[in-house]
Amino acid sequence: MSERNVESGKIKPFIRTLVAIVLFLFYMFPFFMIVLNSFKDKRDITKLPLSFGGKKGMTIDNYITAFERMDFLNVFKNSFIVTGVSVCLIILFSSMCAYIFVRKAWKINQLLFLLMLFSMVIPFQVVMIPLISIYGGVFKVLNHRATLIFMHLGFSVSMAVFMYHGFIKGSIPLALEEAAHIDGAGPFRTYFEIVFPLLKPTTATLVILYALSLWNDYLLPSLILTDKKLYTLPVAMALFQGTYSNQMDLLLAGLVMSVIPIIILYVALQKYIIAGVVAGAVKS
Amino acid sequence: MKKKNESLKNTGLFLAFAGPAVFAFLAVVIIPFLYGFYLTFTSWDGLSKSKPFVGLANYAAVFRDTGFWHALGLTLVYVVVCVVLVNVVAFLLALLVTGKLRGKNFFRAGFFVPNLIGGIVLGYIWQFIFKTILVYIGKNAGIGFLSKSMLSSPVPAFIALVIVTVWQLSGYMMLIYIAGLTSVSADLREAAKIDGCTESQVTRHIVVPLMRSSFTICLFLTITRCFMVYDLNLALTEGGPFGSTVMAAMYVYDKAFVTKAYGQGQTEAVILFLFTAIIAVSQAVINKRKEVEA
């Protein structure tokens, strides 16, 4: 009985809030630590890692040096191009593909859709070695941004088609398209002017999901890109860590710089990102 | 004549709409997948032009490759520990932030942050925490086991991997559990309370059985994610110290791209895949059967 009294009393909300705050601090602790130390001198980082500023005070030199040595601007640009172009192509081609799969019950469409469903259980590691032996060994097209984008597209279409398929089937009325057809619109016009704008909810979910996962992807770009000038952020960060493993000051500044773009985006689009991630997980 | 025209038009329509997606999909997923099976019967060093056919030699080699089985066993332990911890923590977090709490959305958003960042960057961030911050705290507070970097001995390094995994994935799974918890209607909860259930009884007997599909999804996601862990493994421990934390995906990678035994590496990748698929799918099937509807 006493347990119930505590539960319904005023103590419980207080404890709840306290637990939430403690957990929140624990989840943020690593980020807080790297930001704090990224402004310190190298020696202060090892001697006084928990203090604000060190004996030498705060400095932004770490950021300036790391920015140059990582070639941050170029790396950021690479990640931006690869992620941006890939996401646009994934959206465009997957939605078109799903549309024709739903509207035309051809044998080949059904077969391909099944194949895509099945392929969603294949992890990257199973196709990684053959992928490299085909595209590196036979076609010799590694080390091109276009190759990486093409592969991102190939790996992403099955889930994207699956999600568009469900949405088109469930919520796009055929009557609209029939009306457009009677008015003399061809299949392309019907699709781009009537159907595609209606797919917005799914498009938003997919943009968020793929923008995040492609931006953070490491293994595929690390296998495809060998020229440093083409490196994306995670690959460049791995190289940077390898080169400056003794220079914590630079390393921490580099880490903070690679985290910041995502955090800014998250703060701005938090609601959509959370909704998108849940929708993506639950539907697949 | 009309029929021929029709089929030509249909082919055009198919190629225009589905062509690019299907082409990329086949070229990047299906063909390499099938070719991968062929590769398991060949031996290739990644350089020479020929890929000699070796029959079942790779499978025999995998059988004798104790390193692989050790990595797979370790991965299995890692998967079990992480799947349990991630889901328990995630579920508790979900309960915490769906109850009476000020600033729910703020906390929710905070717990999810680790998921936004890739395994490579997270691994390096935590490397700094384990090597510098915790060692400093350990030394100054006189906590023995912390005064030496956790990453420098095998078992603590493994525990470090588990900690970071739970920290990273729990916020993600929390979101799915929140969706499940909030989908159970308030009427049902109310009815149970009127019948005399306490808050925790309502959760245990009404809410949890009704949100079983959330558990199915979360278990599936955590199992497949943990089995394939690579980025974090590479960035946090690099498989060390002394190769003691090499997980299956890293072992496969090294076998192919470091040892240059592509055929054997691919065979091990296929075995890892079958292993994961069987466990993840049977979990989903068993759980699906137990799902109940309101």
HADDOCK unambig.tbl for C-alpha pairs under 7 A between the chains (distance, minus, plus):
assign (segid A and resid 13 and name CA) (segid B and resid 100 and name CA) 6.63 0.50 0.50
assign (segid A and resid 13 and name CA) (segid B and resid 101 and name CA) 6.69 0.50 0.50
assign (segid A and resid 16 and name CA) (segid B and resid 101 and name CA) 6.92 0.50 0.50
assign (segid A and resid 17 and name CA) (segid B and resid 101 and name CA) 6.31 0.50 0.50
assign (segid A and resid 24 and name CA) (segid B and resid 107 and name CA) 6.70 0.50 0.50
assign (segid A and resid 24 and name CA) (segid B and resid 110 and name CA) 6.62 0.50 0.50
assign (segid A and resid 24 and name CA) (segid B and resid 111 and name CA) 6.66 0.50 0.50
assign (segid A and resid 27 and name CA) (segid B and resid 111 and name CA) 6.35 0.50 0.50
assign (segid A and resid 27 and name CA) (segid B and resid 167 and name CA) 6.97 0.50 0.50
assign (segid A and resid 30 and name CA) (segid B and resid 125 and name CA) 6.72 0.50 0.50
assign (segid A and resid 30 and name CA) (segid B and resid 126 and name CA) 6.74 0.50 0.50
assign (segid A and resid 30 and name CA) (segid B and resid 129 and name CA) 6.58 0.50 0.50
assign (segid A and resid 34 and name CA) (segid B and resid 125 and name CA) 6.97 0.50 0.50
assign (segid A and resid 46 and name CA) (segid B and resid 132 and name CA) 6.46 0.50 0.50
assign (segid A and resid 49 and name CA) (segid B and resid 133 and name CA) 6.27 0.50 0.50
assign (segid A and resid 93 and name CA) (segid B and resid 20 and name CA) 6.31 0.50 0.50
assign (segid A and resid 93 and name CA) (segid B and resid 21 and name CA) 5.32 0.50 0.50
assign (segid A and resid 94 and name CA) (segid B and resid 21 and name CA) 5.96 0.50 0.50
assign (segid A and resid 96 and name CA) (segid B and resid 17 and name CA) 5.10 0.50 0.50
assign (segid A and resid 96 and name CA) (segid B and resid 18 and name CA) 6.36 0.50 0.50
assign (segid A and resid 97 and name CA) (segid B and resid 17 and name CA) 5.29 0.50 0.50
assign (segid A and resid 97 and name CA) (segid B and resid 18 and name CA) 4.07 0.50 0.50
assign (segid A and resid 97 and name CA) (segid B and resid 21 and name CA) 6.47 0.50 0.50
assign (segid A and resid 100 and name CA) (segid B and resid 17 and name CA) 6.42 0.50 0.50
assign (segid A and resid 100 and name CA) (segid B and resid 18 and name CA) 6.80 0.50 0.50
assign (segid A and resid 125 and name CA) (segid B and resid 269 and name CA) 6.42 0.50 0.50
assign (segid A and resid 126 and name CA) (segid B and resid 33 and name CA) 6.99 0.50 0.50
assign (segid A and resid 126 and name CA) (segid B and resid 269 and name CA) 5.23 0.50 0.50
assign (segid A and resid 126 and name CA) (segid B and resid 270 and name CA) 5.91 0.50 0.50
assign (segid A and resid 126 and name CA) (segid B and resid 273 and name CA) 6.69 0.50 0.50
assign (segid A and resid 127 and name CA) (segid B and resid 29 and name CA) 6.85 0.50 0.50
assign (segid A and resid 127 and name CA) (segid B and resid 32 and name CA) 5.56 0.50 0.50
assign (segid A and resid 127 and name CA) (segid B and resid 33 and name CA) 5.30 0.50 0.50
assign (segid A and resid 127 and name CA) (segid B and resid 36 and name CA) 6.54 0.50 0.50
assign (segid A and resid 129 and name CA) (segid B and resid 262 and name CA) 6.89 0.50 0.50
assign (segid A and resid 129 and name CA) (segid B and resid 266 and name CA) 6.31 0.50 0.50
assign (segid A and resid 130 and name CA) (segid B and resid 32 and name CA) 5.18 0.50 0.50
assign (segid A and resid 130 and name CA) (segid B and resid 35 and name CA) 6.34 0.50 0.50
assign (segid A and resid 130 and name CA) (segid B and resid 36 and name CA) 5.19 0.50 0.50
assign (segid A and resid 131 and name CA) (segid B and resid 32 and name CA) 5.47 0.50 0.50
assign (segid A and resid 150 and name CA) (segid B and resid 24 and name CA) 6.73 0.50 0.50
assign (segid A and resid 151 and name CA) (segid B and resid 28 and name CA) 5.96 0.50 0.50
assign (segid A and resid 153 and name CA) (segid B and resid 24 and name CA) 6.53 0.50 0.50
assign (segid A and resid 154 and name CA) (segid B and resid 24 and name CA) 4.42 0.50 0.50
assign (segid A and resid 154 and name CA) (segid B and resid 25 and name CA) 4.23 0.50 0.50
assign (segid A and resid 154 and name CA) (segid B and resid 28 and name CA) 5.25 0.50 0.50
assign (segid A and resid 154 and name CA) (segid B and resid 29 and name CA) 6.61 0.50 0.50
assign (segid A and resid 155 and name CA) (segid B and resid 25 and name CA) 6.58 0.50 0.50
assign (segid A and resid 155 and name CA) (segid B and resid 28 and name CA) 6.67 0.50 0.50
assign (segid A and resid 155 and name CA) (segid B and resid 29 and name CA) 6.47 0.50 0.50
assign (segid A and resid 157 and name CA) (segid B and resid 21 and name CA) 6.30 0.50 0.50
assign (segid A and resid 157 and name CA) (segid B and resid 25 and name CA) 6.53 0.50 0.50
assign (segid A and resid 212 and name CA) (segid B and resid 116 and name CA) 6.82 0.50 0.50
assign (segid A and resid 216 and name CA) (segid B and resid 117 and name CA) 6.57 0.50 0.50
assign (segid A and resid 216 and name CA) (segid B and resid 118 and name CA) 4.69 0.50 0.50
assign (segid A and resid 217 and name CA) (segid B and resid 118 and name CA) 6.90 0.50 0.50
assign (segid A and resid 234 and name CA) (segid B and resid 120 and name CA) 6.44 0.50 0.50
assign (segid A and resid 234 and name CA) (segid B and resid 121 and name CA) 6.93 0.50 0.50
assign (segid A and resid 255 and name CA) (segid B and resid 121 and name CA) 6.62 0.50 0.50
assign (segid A and resid 259 and name CA) (segid B and resid 117 and name CA) 6.90 0.50 0.50
assign (segid A and resid 278 and name CA) (segid B and resid 175 and name CA) 6.45 0.50 0.50
assign (segid A and resid 278 and name CA) (segid B and resid 176 and name CA) 5.98 0.50 0.50
assign (segid A and resid 282 and name CA) (segid B and resid 217 and name CA) 6.89 0.50 0.50
